[in-house]
Amino acid sequence: MSREQPTSLESLEQTLPRASYLDVAEFKREYVAIFESAWVCVGRSDSLAAPGDYLAIRLQDQSLLVVKADNGELGAFYNVCRHRGTELVPLKDSGPVNGQFSRSIVCPYHAWSYHLDGRLRGTPHLAIDTNGVTLHTIPLAEWGGFIFICLAPNATESLAQALGDGTARLQRYPLTDLRVGHTITYDVEANWKVIVENYNECYHCGPVHPELCQIVPAFRQGGGTGLNWDDGVPHREGANTFTTSGTTTRVPFPGLSETEKTHHKGELFYPNLMLSLSMDHVAAFYLWPQSAGHTRIQCDFLFHLDEISKPDFDGSDAIEFWDVVNKQDWGICESVQRGMHNKVFEHGYYAPMEDYSLDIRRYVQSKLNEVDG
C-alpha cells in the first residue's frame, strides 16, 4: 500500500505576519485603508421602519447617522452639527444606538435643526441662509435588506462590485423579507482578521464544534476537505436547519431550491459581514474592530416576516444553538490572539483545506496598496 508523502511545514502557505494581528500602528493603517475606504455593513434597513427612525454608530473616531426621511428613503450623515461640531446623537462607544427623531434632527447644544433628509432647517436667534446647507453626507446603498455605507471621499467602486459573486449564490434567499428576531452582541478579544479566518474554514469544526458536527457531519470529515459552499453543505439525514435537534416547526423560506432546503450556506462579504444561511433563518454577523486585539460582533438572527408575525413565534431553538457555536468560535479565536503574543510567533500556516482563508491576505494587501499608491 502506497503512502502519501508527508508535507513539510515550510511548503504550506503562510498567514499574514505577526504585526498584522498585534501591532497598534498596523491596525490603524489597515483600519483607514479598509473600514474608512470600503463599503461597510452597519445593520438592517427593517430596523428603520418609520420616518425619523435612526441608527447611530461609531466606527473608531468616525460617528454616523442613518436616518429614514419623510419620503421613506434612507440617508447617511456624519453625526456632527455644522455649527460647532457637536454630536447630534451622543455616542460614547461604538453603539449602535437606535432611536427616533420627532420631526427634525435637533442639535442638543444650540438647537440648530435639520430636516430628516439632512437639509439645514433652522438656526435659533441667528439669520442663516439655509439654502444648500446640509449635514455632511455619506454614500449609502442597500442589498438584501442590509445597509452599507462608504466613508471614502472619492469612492469609485459600487456596492455591487464590492459584494461580488456572493450575491448570485444567495439569490433565492428572500433576504429583503427577513426581520430581526433577536440580537446578541459579543466582545471578542481577538483581531478581526483572526475571526474572519476562522469563519472561512472548517478545519477547526471537528475539534471545536461537536454540536455543530452532529447536524452537519461533513464539517468534520477529512478536516472539512472538499466542502462545496456554492451549493451548500448537506445536513445529516433527517436534519434541515441549525438547531440542537436539526429540525424546527418553521417552514422553509419561499423560493429555495430543493438542495437549499437541506443544505447550509455561508458567505463572507468583506470586510465585515458574515452570513450563515439555513432554510428557515439567517445568522448575520457584523464585525466592528475596536483595536488590534478587540472586535465587537453583533449577531442578528433573521427570520421570515410571515414566521415572525405569528403570535406563537419562537426562534429560541436557533438562537440558543448559535450562541453555543458562536462562543466556541470566539473562545478559540481569543486563544489564537493570546498565543500570537508569544515572542517566537512570526506567522502561522494555512493547511490546504483552509484555502479560503488565503483571501484575507489578498484582500488586506490590495486595500493597503490602494492607499499607499
Steps between C-alpha positions, in 0.01 A plus 500: 500500500646831395505780751471867418820689558478730802482873438779715640389788720688754291314389186172627648370846426583756767245720673539874530798600715489551875467879480179473298326343800673668794653835410308815592643710217427226245143475626448872449652481152273211403196666652539813290568295186205267552229617738531865402532425129283199413126431518423399860177339620343681797171315548153422366266743328196336666617652830414840349131461425350850537611852403732634768633159602877509526804283561804665657830317504865581567771352279815585697525883487225535240138505611209493261125508476269305273159666490171419329370813329138607449500350151604160639855510371803438718780753525836479674676798658792570725370538854618858531322835504618755240513770770758392758553130434274366775377144467137506394455170684752460786708184457748400766594168339436313177131450568299447297210708630152491350253782560256736337504869418155655529481747211859609453857438612580749776848566632502473882748789535346809332188342347596532137254277319509294182236336285501120507674503161790702648410850375553783748160606631547769763760690703339657812567872555728506196409585141687244287421430136410131520491452124748232393624434854475136609654257741814337364364214289641147479435266205242236591376195311289195582506135407274228635369726775854577623625859524850583377688827527831613353718760672738540204471858369550396137374142487488357149394142581125438512347282769418234241864489394614478861263215587600296196375154407364413843172677431426264208552196723237635739252625242220261605516596868234769571739715700298819455194331652683394816470674835719509809361259759779541752843660534805399704809720522834339585828664599780275378862550604640418157605681184220525244705305245536205737120487514465521122762230448316275744172560316658417167599141582359190665826323580426604859139379505570145617707598807310819587133438403377154606135614509527654154657187355208295630281702263749521210732195514677619183661776706727248675565260213858529381548816700233679298664415168300532179202693634290648220395837632349609168230232524502487879610233745253215569344439839481148640207284396180639652649840590444822309600795720736625769329408827594245766262245345576601142129565444244773565131575455584802280435447131779544243546839340289530185691466174787281622622214287453147630872487575488823701221354716740235633840673470675779688663794327748759618625820341755760604467848358819689580577670718241443771185305404485124555180313410410146600181385331264219591170421331298688765732759654819697440770594749651834395827609662631858484863544605608832651873505586570694819877451516767260379386245757131577551204458264136569574263265318127554464306188404150555360273197473278549198170323440239533228238769553220241473653293780594786731147642469343183644374547859681185613830581326800370690848509349679381811584158354728665242619786724610275786678261265686781327599655833677175592679483164589870507655482846707201390630702205571812703677297769738332256564832321595659832738211562662566162538868587663421833727241342626740236644722773767241569832643378571193284193563283585658165212372287268200478429253221195411293426132443373409151138476620527859627531639149221758545696653786762606248253759373567719804863547397407608150217723621704682764801547274289633213336757728832609645642536149207725400575735790877486470484552125 
